[in-house]
Amino acid sequence: MEEKPDTSQAYGPEVAEQAVSAAFLSPEEIIEPDLGKSTLGRARAWILLLVMGVLWGATFSLAKIAADGGGHPLGINFWQSMIGAIALITVMLVTGRRLPMKRENILFYMACGMLGSIIPGILFFYAASRVSPGILSITVATVPLLTFVAAAFLGIEKFQLGRILGVIFGGLSILLLVGPEESLPDRSAVPWVLVALIASVCYAGENMVVALHMPSNVNATTITGGLFIAATAIMIPFVIATGTFVPLIWPWGPVEWAIIGMAIISVAAYSMFIFLITHAGPVFASQTAYVVTFSGVFWGVLIFDEKHSYFIWVSLAIMLVALALVRPRKVEQA
C-alpha cells in the first residue's frame, strides 16, 4: 500500500495544508520505515526535524513583529499566500508538474485556501498583536487534537482511550492559559486567545476537506500550490478595497523583514517536512509538533524577553503530553 501522511498531525498556518499527499490514514494503517535502514539515517533525520521545528517556531515571533509594526493582518496574510504561490509555482515548473484545473480541483483549492490560509491566517495575525508568541504557539498546537475530534465524529478515525485523553489534556492546557489571572494578567487578551483557537478550528476543518474531498489527481505540492494561488486570487480585491496592502518597499524595516522571513521559513520548512515524510515516514515527521510548540515559546523568550508564569509552563507541558497521546502510533513493517 502506498504510504501516505496522517493529516491529524497537520500543524499551523504552513503545515496544515502541507502534511497531506493523499487520503487520511488512521494510526492502524500507517507503515513507518526503519530509520536505521533509511538512506537518510537516524541522526540526519533528527537533525532535520529539529532544524525544521525551530525554524517554524520562529514564525510566531515574526508574526508579532509584523503585526506590532503596523502591518495589517490582511496585508500580511496576502504576502504569505503570494510568496508561497510563487515558490510552489516555481517548484512545479522546475519539476515539470502541472496544476490540475478541473472544476473539482478549483473548488477544492478554494475551500482549502479559505480554511487553510485566508480565514485562519487573518485571525492569527490579528491575535499576534495582542497575544504573546509563546501562548500563540500553544494554541496552534491544538490543531492535531481538533483534527482527531472531527475525524472521529465523521467516522474517519476510531475513538481510542489514549487519544481521547490527549484531547482532554489539550483542553486542560487551554484552560490554564485563559483561566488563572497569573497566566494572562492582561485579561483583555483572553478573547484573542479564543480567536487564535478559532484559527486552529479552521485548520482542522481544512484537514477534513482534504481527507474527504481531495481529488485523485493532486499531491502535496499541487494541493499547496493550488491553495496559495486560490488564496492570493481571493484576497487581491479585498486587500485593494480595504486599503490594507502592505508595500514591501526597499529599504526594508522590521515589518517587511518579518513578512519575508515568515514566507521563506514556510517554503523551506515545507520542503523539509515533505522530505521527512518521504524518507522517514509520517509518524516520525509528526514529531515536529513538539519542537514547533516548544521552540515557539522559547523564541518569544529570546526575542521579546517574555516572562511566563508557572501556569504557562504547566500548560506547555500538558499540551506536549496531549500531542504525544493523540499522535498516531508506528506499525511495524510486515
C-alpha positions in Angstrom: 0.0 0.0 0.0 1.3 3.5 -0.8 2.5 5.3 2.2 0.5 8.5 3.0 0.9 11.1 5.7 -1.6 11.3 8.6 -3.4 14.6 8.3 -4.3 14.6 12.0 -0.8 15.9 12.6 -1.0 18.8 10.3 0.1 21.8 12.1 -0.4 25.5 11.9 -0.6 28.0 9.0 2.1 26.3 6.9 1.8 22.7 7.9 -2.0 22.3 7.9 -2.2 22.0 4.1 1.3 20.6 3.5 1.3 17.4 5.5 -1.1 15.7 3.1 -0.1 13.9 -0.1 -3.0 11.6 -0.2 -6.1 10.4 1.8 -6.5 10.4 5.6 -5.0 7.4 7.3 -5.9 6.0 10.7 -3.0 5.1 13.0 -3.5 1.4 12.3 -2.8 1.9 8.6 0.5 3.8 8.9 3.6 1.9 8.0 6.7 3.6 9.3 10.0 3.0 7.5 13.0 1.8 9.5 15.2 4.8 10.0 18.2 2.5 10.7 17.9 1.2 7.1 16.9 4.5 5.5 19.4 6.3 3.3 18.6 9.5 5.3 19.9 7.9 8.6 18.6 8.4 12.1 21.0 11.2 13.1 20.3 13.2 10.0 16.6 12.7 10.3 16.6 14.0 13.9 18.8 17.0 12.9 16.4 17.9 10.0 13.4 17.5 12.3 14.9 19.8 15.0 16.0 22.4 12.5 12.6 22.4 10.8 10.8 22.7 14.1 13.0 25.5 15.4 12.5 27.5 12.2 8.7 27.0 12.3 8.7 28.0 15.9 10.2 31.4 15.0 7.2 32.3 12.8 5.1 33.1 15.9 7.6 35.8 16.9 7.9 37.1 13.4 4.1 37.3 13.2 4.1 39.5 16.3 6.9 41.7 14.9 4.9 42.2 11.6 1.6 42.9 13.4 3.1 45.1 16.1 5.0 47.1 13.5 1.7 48.2 11.8 1.3 45.5 9.2 -2.4 44.9 8.7 -3.4 41.2 9.1 -5.0 41.2 5.6 -1.8 42.6 4.0 0.5 40.3 5.9 -1.6 37.3 5.0 -1.7 38.3 1.4 2.0 38.3 1.1 2.3 34.9 2.8 -0.1 33.5 0.2 1.5 35.3 -2.7 5.1 34.3 -1.9 4.0 30.8 -1.2 2.2 30.7 -4.5 5.3 32.0 -6.4 7.6 29.4 -4.6 5.3 26.5 -5.3 4.7 27.5 -9.0 8.5 27.7 -9.4 8.8 24.2 -7.9 6.1 22.8 -10.3 7.8 24.5 -13.3 11.2 23.1 -12.4 9.9 19.6 -11.7 7.6 19.6 -14.7 4.4 19.1 -12.6 1.2 20.6 -13.8 -1.6 22.1 -11.6 -4.8 20.2 -12.3 -7.5 22.7 -13.1 -10.7 20.7 -13.4 -13.8 22.1 -11.7 -13.5 19.8 -8.7 -9.8 20.9 -8.4 -10.7 24.6 -8.4 -13.4 24.2 -5.8 -11.1 22.1 -3.7 -8.3 24.7 -3.9 -10.8 27.5 -3.0 -12.1 25.6 0.0 -8.5 24.8 1.2 -7.5 28.4 0.6 -10.3 29.7 2.7 -9.9 27.3 5.6 -6.1 26.8 5.4 -4.9 30.3 4.7 -7.4 33.2 4.4 -9.6 32.9 7.4 -7.2 31.4 10.0 -4.3 33.5 8.7 -6.1 36.7 9.2 -7.4 35.7 12.6 -3.9 34.5 13.6 -2.3 37.8 12.6 -5.0 39.8 14.5 -4.3 37.7 17.6 -0.5 38.0 17.2 -0.5 41.7 18.0 -2.4 41.1 21.3 -1.1 37.7 22.5 2.5 36.6 23.2 4.2 34.3 20.7 4.6 31.6 23.4 0.9 31.5 24.0 0.1 31.5 20.3 2.4 28.5 19.8 0.5 26.6 22.4 -2.9 27.4 20.9 -1.9 26.4 17.4 -0.8 23.0 18.9 -4.5 22.2 19.3 -4.8 21.6 15.5 -3.9 17.8 15.7 -6.3 17.5 18.7 -9.2 19.2 16.9 -8.5 17.2 13.7 -8.7 14.0 15.6 -12.0 15.0 17.2 -13.5 16.0 13.9 -12.2 12.8 12.2 -13.6 10.6 15.0 -17.1 12.2 14.8 -17.0 11.8 11.0 -16.1 8.1 11.3 -12.6 8.6 9.7 -10.8 7.8 13.0 -11.7 5.5 15.8 -12.3 6.8 19.3 -9.4 5.4 21.4 -8.9 6.0 25.1 -5.4 7.3 24.8 -6.3 9.8 22.1 -9.4 10.9 23.9 -7.2 11.6 27.0 -5.0 13.6 24.7 -7.9 15.8 23.7 -8.9 16.2 27.4 -5.3 17.2 28.3 -5.3 19.7 25.4 -8.5 21.3 26.8 -6.9 21.5 30.2 -3.8 23.2 28.7 -6.0 25.9 27.2 -7.9 26.4 30.4 -4.6 27.0 32.2 -3.8 29.6 29.5 -7.0 31.7 29.9 -8.3 30.8 33.4 -5.8 31.9 36.1 -5.2 35.6 36.2 -1.5 34.9 36.6 -1.4 33.3 33.1 -2.8 36.4 31.4 -2.5 39.4 33.7 -4.0 41.5 30.8 -7.4 40.0 30.7 -8.3 41.8 27.5 -6.0 39.2 25.8 -8.3 36.3 26.7 -10.7 36.8 23.8 -7.8 36.9 21.4 -6.6 33.5 22.7 -10.1 32.3 21.7 -9.6 34.0 18.3 -6.4 32.0 17.8 -8.3 28.8 18.7 -10.9 29.6 16.0 -8.0 29.7 13.6 -7.0 26.2 14.8 -10.6 25.1 14.1 -10.2 26.3 10.6 -7.0 24.4 10.0 -8.7 21.2 11.4 -11.6 21.9 9.0 -9.2 22.1 6.1 -7.7 18.8 7.1 -11.2 17.3 6.9 -11.8 18.8 3.5 -8.5 17.2 2.3 -9.4 13.9 4.0 -12.9 13.7 2.5 -12.8 15.6 -0.8 -9.3 15.5 -2.1 -9.3 14.9 -5.9 -7.3 11.9 -7.0 -5.1 13.9 -9.4 -3.3 16.0 -6.8 -0.4 15.6 -4.4 1.2 17.6 -1.6 2.9 20.1 -3.9 -0.2 20.7 -6.1 -2.5 21.0 -3.1 -0.3 23.6 -1.5 0.3 25.5 -4.8 -3.4 25.5 -5.7 -4.4 26.6 -2.2 -1.9 29.5 -2.2 -2.9 30.6 -5.7 -6.6 30.5 -4.8 -6.0 32.4 -1.6 -4.0 35.0 -3.4 -6.7 35.5 -6.1 -9.4 35.7 -3.5 -7.6 38.2 -1.3 -6.4 40.6 -4.0 -9.8 42.5 -4.3 -10.3 42.6 -0.6 -6.8 44.0 0.1 -7.3 46.6 -2.6 -10.8 47.6 -1.5 -9.9 47.9 2.2 -6.6 49.7 1.6 -4.7 47.1 3.7 -2.0 46.3 1.2 1.5 46.3 2.8 4.0 47.5 0.3 7.4 45.9 0.5 9.5 48.9 -0.4 13.3 48.9 -0.1 14.9 49.6 2.3 13.0 47.1 4.4 12.2 47.7 8.1 11.2 45.1 10.8 7.7 44.6 9.3 9.0 43.8 5.8 11.8 41.6 7.0 9.4 39.7 9.3 6.9 39.1 6.4 9.7 37.9 4.1 11.2 35.8 6.9 7.9 34.1 7.6 7.4 33.3 3.9 11.0 32.0 3.4 10.7 29.8 6.5 7.3 28.5 5.3 8.8 27.4 2.0 12.0 26.0 3.5 10.2 24.1 6.3 7.6 22.8 3.9 10.3 21.3 1.7 12.0 19.7 4.8 8.6 18.4 6.1 7.7 16.7 2.8 11.3 15.3 2.6 11.0 13.9 6.1 7.6 12.3 5.3 9.1 10.7 2.2 12.3 9.4 3.8 11.4 8.9 7.5 7.7 8.5 7.4 4.6 10.5 8.6 4.8 9.3 12.2 8.4 10.4 12.6 7.6 13.7 10.8 4.6 14.4 13.1 7.0 14.8 16.0 7.7 18.3 14.5 4.6 19.4 16.5 6.6 19.1 19.8 9.6 21.0 18.5 7.4 23.8 17.0 5.4 24.3 20.2 8.4 24.2 22.5 10.6 26.4 20.3 7.7 28.9 19.7 7.7 29.6 23.5 11.4 30.0 23.7 11.7 32.2 20.6 9.3 34.5 22.4 11.5 34.5 25.5 14.6 35.1 23.4 13.3 37.9 21.1 10.8 39.6 23.4 12.2 38.7 26.8 8.8 37.2 27.7 8.3 36.3 31.3 5.8 33.5 31.7 4.0 32.4 34.8 4.1 29.0 36.3 0.7 28.3 34.7 2.0 28.9 31.2 4.9 26.4 31.7 2.5 23.8 33.1 0.1 24.5 30.2 3.0 23.9 27.7 4.0 20.6 29.4 0.4 19.4 29.4 0.0 20.3 25.7 3.1 18.3 24.8 1.6 15.4 26.7 -1.6 15.9 24.8 0.2 15.8 21.5 2.0 12.6 22.5 -1.3 10.9 23.3 -3.1 12.0 20.1 -0.1 11.2 17.9 -0.6 8.1 15.7 1.5 5.1 16.7 4.0 3.3 14.5 3.0 0.0 12.9 5.8 -2.5 12.2 6.5 -3.3 8.5 5.3 -6.8 7.8 
